[in-house]
């Protein structure tokens, strides 16, 4: 993670400017590790998110909406009692470490003003949120920590809080930095940079890169990056973020006005992706299992269908028994005769408990049964292939789904009795949660991201003279332009972008998108109501562009 002491330094400065002197009006605990503080500061309502997550610990302002639990956990109740309603007096970073101390002033039970400290340690799996009195006596923490836990500190009510121990140099104390740099050059910096407090490997590699590619010394580069400020996320296989540009990493760059904005964007998207992954894990497992089950079913039925190729052999046996009835007696177990089709001698096994006529009838009954099963087996294969197409579509929809989309997919699968029904209560008048976009001309565009949404916008909302878009020959979203045909090219290309982006071809180029007036759509009969056929369509080829999708006005 690149959330190092340098980022915390800029973050603390921003928070001081935005929420210092603010009043904490409400505290919520979103999950085991995550808190939201509602703060009124400088005439504006702010939300401060604090997380002690082992993977995504951080602190920053957020403008995102989070679901608040109805019943606050014990730690949240403690915070409400101790610091809710208090005034933020100061936010301070401990040297250049990943520790922020927030001083909060609040009246106690008898009306006297008291200071409390809220200590936020952003340190991976050892991250913590600690409440102390003004003398740093620990009152409570979101995680308790004892020496026998393998750490050198005690974080427990009643203990005196101690900062994490370090022998590193604070690079913002000029004398200490100069002393460190006396014997440092570009040749040995990589072996010694871990002595600098708050400088992550990300920025240290950048310092070496700049020194290698310019005439500047290590000291000059360090002083340069210390004074830079250009928050950025660089996407190259994965996201890298920092308070200034990291020039040695190539990739798409997205710049932000502040570190707060950067962290809010980065972690909200990462949290959302992780939550959706966790929430959809069982669905993904189901789709894989169900698809394999269908493939096995097709394989078994295909083998049964191959067995029907012996149908003519059965018929010939019956005919030969009939032709040789005069040579057979009840109790015979075999018929030896000439096959007049192949002109070869054959032996046909008989049931010696049956008469010759009954043996003949038994064979012909088997023949008719095998013959009658062929259309049924062929239909079973056809249905199974259609079901595979359906489940592939579900898998595709899960990949780009929001939490609400996942809920609707689960509801659909429960309605089809493919998964067990949970305690989710279906609303009497349920309206699927489709997306609404607007192109640069202000035209409304509807996007369905699962079958319930696709069915709703295509068969309930869309008018016969509106235009429908879909990726050609692959799973994807139904997209409907609410403008009457013919459409402006801007609207056509915007709809095509959405149809390509919300399809299995999202990462491809020159994606074919069919578009047609809704009047030319026809439902495919059966259980999967979002499947359609169409005629009189046109096709446009488009390169999916995520930046363009993100720039669209969305309701």
C-alpha positions in Angstrom: 0.0 0.0 0.0 1.3 3.5 -0.8 -0.6 5.2 2.0 2.6 6.2 3.7 3.7 9.0 6.1 4.0 11.5 3.3 0.4 11.0 2.2 -0.7 11.2 5.9 1.2 14.5 6.1 -0.8 16.1 3.3 -4.0 14.5 4.5 -3.6 15.9 8.0 -3.0 19.4 6.5 -6.2 19.1 4.4 -8.2 17.9 7.3 -7.0 20.7 9.5 -8.2 23.2 6.9 -11.6 21.5 6.4 -12.8 20.1 9.8 -10.7 21.8 12.5 -13.1 23.6 14.9 -16.0 21.4 13.6 -18.5 19.7 15.8 -19.0 15.9 15.7 -22.8 15.6 15.4 -23.1 11.8 14.9 -20.9 8.7 14.9 -21.8 5.5 13.1 -19.9 2.1 13.0 -20.4 0.7 9.5 -18.6 -2.6 10.1 -16.1 -4.3 12.4 -13.4 -1.8 11.4 -15.1 1.2 9.8 -16.5 4.4 11.3 -18.2 7.4 9.9 -18.2 10.8 11.8 -20.7 13.4 10.8 -19.1 16.8 11.3 -20.5 20.3 11.0 -17.4 22.5 10.1 -17.1 26.0 8.7 -20.7 26.0 7.5 -20.6 22.7 5.8 -21.6 19.1 6.6 -18.7 16.7 6.3 -18.3 12.9 6.6 -15.1 11.6 8.0 -14.4 7.9 7.3 -11.9 6.2 9.6 -11.0 2.5 9.0 -8.7 0.1 10.9 -9.2 -2.6 8.3 -6.1 -4.9 8.0 -6.2 -4.4 4.3 -7.6 -1.0 3.7 -6.9 1.1 6.8 -7.2 4.8 6.2 -8.8 8.1 7.2 -10.3 10.7 4.8 -13.4 12.7 4.1 -16.1 11.1 1.9 -19.1 12.2 0.0 -20.3 8.7 -0.6 -23.5 7.3 0.9 -23.0 4.3 3.3 -25.7 2.1 4.9 -25.8 2.7 8.6 -26.6 -0.2 10.9 -29.8 0.0 13.0 -28.1 -1.2 16.1 -24.7 0.4 16.9 -21.9 -1.9 18.1 -20.4 -1.5 21.6 -17.4 0.5 20.4 -19.7 2.9 18.6 -21.8 3.4 21.7 -18.6 4.2 23.6 -17.5 6.8 21.1 -21.0 8.4 21.2 -20.8 8.7 24.9 -17.2 10.0 25.0 -16.8 12.3 22.0 -20.1 12.8 20.1 -21.0 16.4 20.3 -17.4 17.4 20.9 -15.4 20.1 19.0 -12.3 19.2 17.0 -9.5 21.3 18.4 -6.6 20.0 16.4 -5.4 17.2 14.0 -1.7 16.4 14.2 0.5 13.8 12.6 3.1 12.1 14.8 6.3 13.2 13.1 6.1 11.7 9.6 4.6 8.4 10.8 1.2 6.9 9.8 -0.4 8.1 13.0 -2.9 11.0 13.4 -4.0 12.3 16.7 -7.3 14.3 16.8 -7.9 16.4 20.0 -11.6 16.7 20.8 -13.1 19.1 23.4 -16.4 18.1 25.1 -18.2 18.8 28.3 -18.4 15.9 30.7 -21.4 14.8 32.8 -21.0 17.8 35.3 -20.5 20.3 32.5 -16.7 20.7 32.7 -14.8 21.0 29.4 -12.4 18.0 28.9 -10.1 17.0 26.1 -10.0 13.5 24.6 -7.6 12.1 22.1 -8.6 10.0 19.1 -5.5 8.2 17.8 -5.7 6.7 14.3 -2.9 4.3 13.5 -2.8 3.3 9.8 -0.4 0.4 9.9 -1.7 -2.6 8.0 -2.9 -5.5 10.2 -1.8 -3.5 13.3 -4.1 -0.5 12.4 -6.1 0.8 15.3 -8.5 3.5 16.5 -7.8 4.4 20.1 -9.5 6.8 22.5 -7.5 8.3 25.4 -7.9 11.0 27.9 -5.7 14.2 27.6 -2.8 12.4 29.4 -3.0 9.5 26.9 -4.5 7.0 29.3 -6.3 4.5 27.1 -10.1 4.5 27.6 -11.0 2.1 24.8 -9.8 0.9 21.3 -11.4 -0.8 18.4 -8.8 -3.6 18.7 -7.2 -4.6 22.0 -3.5 -5.5 21.9 -1.4 -7.3 24.5 2.3 -8.1 24.7 1.5 -11.9 24.4 -0.1 -11.0 21.0 3.4 -10.7 19.5 3.7 -6.9 19.8 5.8 -4.7 22.0 2.9 -2.4 23.1 -0.2 -2.8 25.2 -3.4 -1.2 23.8 -6.0 -1.9 26.5 -8.2 0.3 28.7 -6.2 1.6 31.6 -2.8 1.4 30.0 -0.8 4.5 29.0 -0.8 4.9 25.2 2.7 4.8 23.6 3.4 5.7 20.0 4.8 2.9 17.8 8.5 2.6 18.4 10.8 3.6 15.6 14.5 4.5 15.0 13.8 6.1 11.6 14.7 9.7 10.7 12.0 12.3 10.2 12.9 13.7 6.8 11.1 16.9 7.5 13.6 17.8 10.3 16.2 19.4 8.1 19.2 18.8 10.4 18.4 15.1 10.7 17.9 14.7 7.0 21.2 16.4 6.2 23.0 14.2 8.7 21.4 11.1 7.0 22.4 12.3 3.6 26.1 13.0 4.4 27.2 9.5 3.2 24.3 8.8 0.8 24.6 8.8 -2.9 22.5 7.3 -5.7 24.7 4.2 -5.5 23.7 3.3 -1.9 20.4 5.1 -1.4 18.4 1.9 -2.1 20.2 0.1 0.7 19.5 2.9 3.2 16.1 4.5 2.3 14.2 2.5 4.8 15.8 4.7 7.5 13.5 7.6 6.3 10.2 7.7 8.2 7.1 7.8 6.1 8.9 7.2 2.7 7.3 4.1 1.1 9.2 2.0 -1.5 6.9 3.7 -4.1 8.4 7.1 -3.6 11.9 5.9 -2.9 11.9 4.1 -6.3 10.7 7.4 -7.8 13.6 9.3 -6.1 16.1 6.9 -7.5 14.5 7.1 -11.0 14.6 10.9 -11.0 18.2 11.0 -9.8 19.2 8.5 -12.4 17.5 10.5 -15.2 18.5 14.0 -14.2 21.6 15.8 -12.9 20.0 16.3 -9.5 21.4 14.7 -6.3 19.4 12.5 -4.0 19.0 15.4 -1.6 17.7 17.7 -4.3 15.2 15.1 -5.5 14.0 14.5 -2.0 13.5 18.2 -1.4 11.7 18.5 -4.7 9.2 15.6 -4.0 8.6 16.9 -0.5 7.3 20.1 -1.9 5.3 18.7 -4.8 1.6 18.2 -4.7 -0.4 16.6 -7.5 -2.6 13.7 -6.2 -2.8 11.0 -8.8 -4.0 7.4 -9.4 -2.0 5.5 -12.0 -3.6 2.4 -13.5 -1.3 -0.2 -14.8 -2.6 -3.7 -14.2 -3.4 -2.4 -10.7 -3.8 1.1 -9.2 -0.9 3.1 -7.7 -1.8 6.3 -5.9 0.3 9.0 -4.3 0.2 12.7 -3.5 2.5 13.5 -6.4 3.2 11.9 -9.8 5.2 8.8 -10.0 7.0 9.2 -13.3 8.6 5.7 -13.5 5.2 4.0 -13.7 3.5 4.1 -17.0 -0.3 3.9 -17.3 -3.5 5.9 -17.3 -3.4 8.8 -15.0 -6.3 10.4 -13.1 -5.5 13.5 -11.1 -7.4 14.8 -8.1 -7.8 18.2 -6.4 -6.9 16.7 -3.0 -5.6 13.6 -1.3 -9.0 13.3 0.4 -10.7 13.1 -3.0 -8.1 10.6 -4.2 -8.5 8.3 -1.2 -12.3 8.5 -1.2 -12.4 7.6 -4.9 -9.8 4.8 -4.7 -11.0 3.1 -1.6 -14.7 3.4 -2.3 -14.2 1.6 -5.6 -12.0 -1.0 -4.0 -14.4 -1.5 -1.1 -17.3 -1.7 -3.5 -15.5 -4.3 -5.7 -14.5 -6.4 -2.7 -18.0 -6.2 -1.1 -19.6 -7.2 -4.4 -17.1 -10.1 -4.8 -17.9 -11.3 -1.3 -21.6 -10.9 -1.9 -21.6 -12.6 -5.2 -19.2 -15.4 -4.3 -21.9 -18.0 -3.8 -23.6 -16.9 -7.1 -20.4 -17.3 -9.0 -19.9 -20.7 -7.5 -23.5 -21.6 -8.4 -23.2 -20.5 -12.0 -20.0 -22.6 -12.5 -21.6 -25.7 -10.8 -24.8 -25.3 -12.7 -23.0 -24.8 -16.1 -21.0 -28.0 -15.5 -24.1 -29.9 -14.6 -25.7 -28.8 -17.9 -22.7 -29.8 -19.9 -22.7 -33.2 -18.2 -26.4 -33.5 -19.0 -25.8 -32.7 -22.6 -23.0 -35.3 -22.7 -25.2 -38.0 -21.2 -28.2 -37.2 -23.5 -25.9 -37.2 -26.5 -24.7 -40.7 -25.6 -28.3 -41.8 -25.2 -29.0 -40.2 -28.6 -26.1 -42.1 -30.1 -27.6 -45.3 -28.8 -30.7 -44.7 -30.8 -28.6 -45.3 -33.9 -29.1 -49.0 -33.1 -32.8 -48.5 -33.6 -32.8 -50.1 -37.0 -31.0 -53.2 -35.6 -33.8 -53.6 -33.1 -36.4 -53.3 -35.9 -34.6 -55.9 -38.1 -34.5 -58.3 -35.1 -38.3 -58.0 -34.7 -38.9 -58.5 -38.4 -36.6 -61.6 -38.5 -38.5 -63.1 -35.5 -41.8 -62.5 -37.3 -40.5 -64.1 -40.5 -39.3 -67.2 -38.6 -42.3 -67.8 -36.3 -43.0 -71.1 -38.0 -39.5 -72.3 -36.9 -39.8 -71.3 -33.3 -41.4 -72.9 -30.2 -42.1 -71.5 -26.7 -39.1 -72.1 -24.6 -36.5 -71.4 -27.3 -33.8 -69.0 -26.1 -32.1 -68.3 -29.5 -33.1 -67.8 -33.1 -30.6 -68.8 -35.8 -31.5 -67.5 -39.2 -30.4 -65.7 -42.3 -30.6 -61.9 -42.3 -32.2 -61.1 -45.6 -30.9 -57.5 -45.4 -27.2 -58.4 -45.2 -27.4 -62.0 -46.5 -25.5 -63.2 -43.4 -26.3 -65.8 -40.7 -27.3 -64.2 -37.3 -28.2 -65.3 -33.8 -31.0 -63.4 -31.9 -31.4 -64.0 -28.2 -35.0 -64.7 -27.0 -36.8 -64.7 -23.7 -37.6 -68.4 -23.2 -40.5 -67.5 -20.9 -42.3 -65.9 -23.8 -43.9 -67.3 -26.9 -42.3 -66.5 -30.3 -45.1 -63.9 -31.0 -44.6 -62.3 -27.6 -40.8 -62.1 -28.3 -41.6 -60.3 -31.5 -44.0 -57.9 -29.8 -41.4 -57.2 -27.1 -38.8 -56.3 -29.7 -41.1 -54.0 -31.6 -42.3 -52.3 -28.4 -38.6 -51.5 -27.6 -38.1 -50.2 -31.1 -41.1 -47.8 -30.8 -39.9 -46.6 -27.4 -36.5 -45.8 -28.8 -37.9 -44.1 -31.9 -40.3 -42.0 -29.7 -37.4 -40.9 -27.4 -35.4 -39.2 -30.2 -37.4 -35.9 -30.4 -37.5 -35.8 -26.6 -33.8 -36.2 -26.3 -33.1 -33.6 -29.0 -35.4 -31.2 -27.2 -33.6 -31.8 -24.0 -30.2 -31.0 -25.6 -31.8 -27.8 -27.1 -33.2 -26.8 -23.8 -29.9 -27.4 -22.0 -28.0 -25.4 -24.6 -30.5 -22.5 -24.1 -30.0 -22.8 -20.3 -26.2 -22.6 -20.8 -26.7 -19.4 -22.8 -28.8 -18.1 -20.0 -26.4 -19.0 -17.3 -23.5 -17.4 -19.3 -25.6 -14.3 -19.5 -26.0 -14.4 -15.7 -22.3 -14.8 -15.2 -21.6 -11.8 -17.5 -24.1 -9.7 -15.5 -22.5 -10.6 -12.2 -19.2 -9.2 -13.4 -20.5 -5.6 -13.8 -23.2 -5.7 -11.1 -23.8 -3.4 -8.2 -25.1 -4.8 -4.9 -28.7 -4.0 -5.9 -28.1 -5.7 -9.2 -26.8 -8.8 -7.4 -29.9 -8.8 -5.2 -32.1 -8.8 -8.3 -30.1 -11.6 -9.9 -30.6 -13.6 -6.8 -34.3 -12.8 -6.8 -34.5 -14.0 -10.5 -32.7 -17.3 -9.7 -35.0 -17.9 -6.7 -38.1 -17.2 -8.9 -36.8 -19.8 -11.3 -36.2 -22.2 -8.3 -32.5 -22.5 -9.3 -31.4 -21.5 -5.8 -33.1 -21.7 -2.5 -35.3 -18.8 -1.5 -34.0 -16.7 1.4 -35.8 -14.3 3.7 -35.7 -11.5 1.1 -39.2 -10.1 1.0 -40.4 -9.3 -2.5 -42.2 -5.9 -2.7 -45.7 -5.9 -4.1 -44.8 -3.3 -6.7 -41.2 -4.1 -7.4 -39.4 -1.8 -9.8 -36.0 -3.1 -11.1 -33.0 -0.9 -10.4 -31.9 -0.1 -14.0 -29.4 2.6 -14.8 -30.3 5.9 -16.5 -27.8 7.9 -18.5 -28.0 11.1 -20.5 -25.9 11.8 -23.6 -24.5 15.3 -24.5 -27.8 16.2 -26.2 -29.7 15.4 -23.0 -31.3 12.3 -24.4 -32.3 9.8 -21.7 -30.8 6.3 -22.1 -31.9 3.2 -20.1 -29.4 0.4 -19.3 -30.5 -3.0 -17.9 -27.7 -4.9 -16.1 -29.6 -8.1 -15.4 -32.5 -10.0 -16.8 -35.1 -8.4 -14.6 -33.9 -5.0 -15.6 -33.6 -6.0 -19.3 -37.1 -7.4 -19.4 -38.5 -4.3 -17.6 -36.9 -1.6 -19.8 -37.4 -3.5 -23.1 -40.9 -4.9 -22.6 -42.5 -2.5 -20.1 -40.9 0.9 -20.6 -39.7 1.1 -24.2 -42.1 2.5 -26.8 -42.4 0.8 -30.2 -40.7 3.7 -32.0 -37.7 4.0 -29.6 -34.4 2.4 -30.4 -32.9 -0.7 -28.8 -29.2 -1.6 -28.7 -27.4 -4.8 -27.8 -24.0 -6.4 -28.4 -24.1 -8.8 -31.4 -24.1 -12.5 -30.5 -23.0 -12.3 -26.9 -24.3 -11.6 -23.4 -24.9 -8.0 -22.6 -27.1 -5.2 -21.4 -30.3 -4.1 -23.1 -29.9 -0.4 -23.9 -32.9 1.8 -24.9 -32.8 5.4 -26.1 -35.9 7.3 -25.1 -35.7 9.4 -28.3 -37.9 8.6 -31.2 -36.1 7.1 -34.3 -34.3 8.3 -36.3 -31.5 9.1 -33.8 -28.7 11.7 -34.0 -25.3 10.1 -34.4 -24.2 11.4 -31.0 -27.0 9.3 -29.3 -26.3 6.3 -31.5 -22.7 6.2 -30.5 -23.4 6.9 -26.8 -25.9 4.0 -26.7 -23.5 1.8 -28.6 -20.7 2.7 -26.1 -23.0 1.7 -23.2 -24.0 -1.6 -24.9 -20.4 -2.5 -25.6 -19.2 -1.5 -22.1 -21.9 -3.5 -20.3 -21.2 -6.7 -22.3 -18.6 -9.6 -22.3 -16.7 -7.6 -25.0 -15.9 -4.7 -22.6 -12.1 -5.1 -23.1 -12.3 -5.8 -26.8 -12.1 -3.4 -29.8 -14.4 -2.9 -32.8 -17.3 -4.4 -31.0 -20.4 -5.0 -33.2 -23.5 -3.4 -31.7 -26.9 -4.1 -33.3 -29.6 -1.5 -33.0 -33.2 -1.6 -34.1 -36.6 0.0 -33.4 -38.4 -1.7 -30.5 -41.3 -2.6 -32.8 -39.1 -5.2 -34.5 -38.2 -7.1 -31.3 -39.9 -10.4 -30.5 -39.7 -12.2 -27.2 -38.3 -15.7 -27.2 -40.9 -18.0 -25.7 -39.9 -19.7 -22.5 -38.7 -19.0 -19.0 -35.9 -16.5 -19.9 -38.0 -13.5 -20.7 -35.2 -11.1 -21.6 -34.2 -13.1 -24.7 -35.4 -11.6 -27.9 -35.1 -12.0 -31.6 -35.2 -9.1 -34.1 -35.1 -8.0 -37.7 -34.4 -4.9 -39.8 -31.5 -4.0 -37.5 -28.4 -2.0 -38.3 -24.9 -2.6 -36.9 -22.3 -0.1 -35.6 -18.7 -1.0 -34.6 -17.4 0.7 -31.4 -14.3 0.7 -29.2 -15.5 0.6 -25.6 -14.2 3.6 -23.7 -14.5 3.5 -19.9 -13.4 7.1 -19.5 -16.3 8.1 -21.8 -18.8 6.0 -19.8 -17.6 7.6 -16.5 -18.0 11.1 -18.0 -21.6 10.6 -18.9 -24.3 12.3 -16.8 -25.9 9.5 -14.7 -29.2 9.8 -12.8 
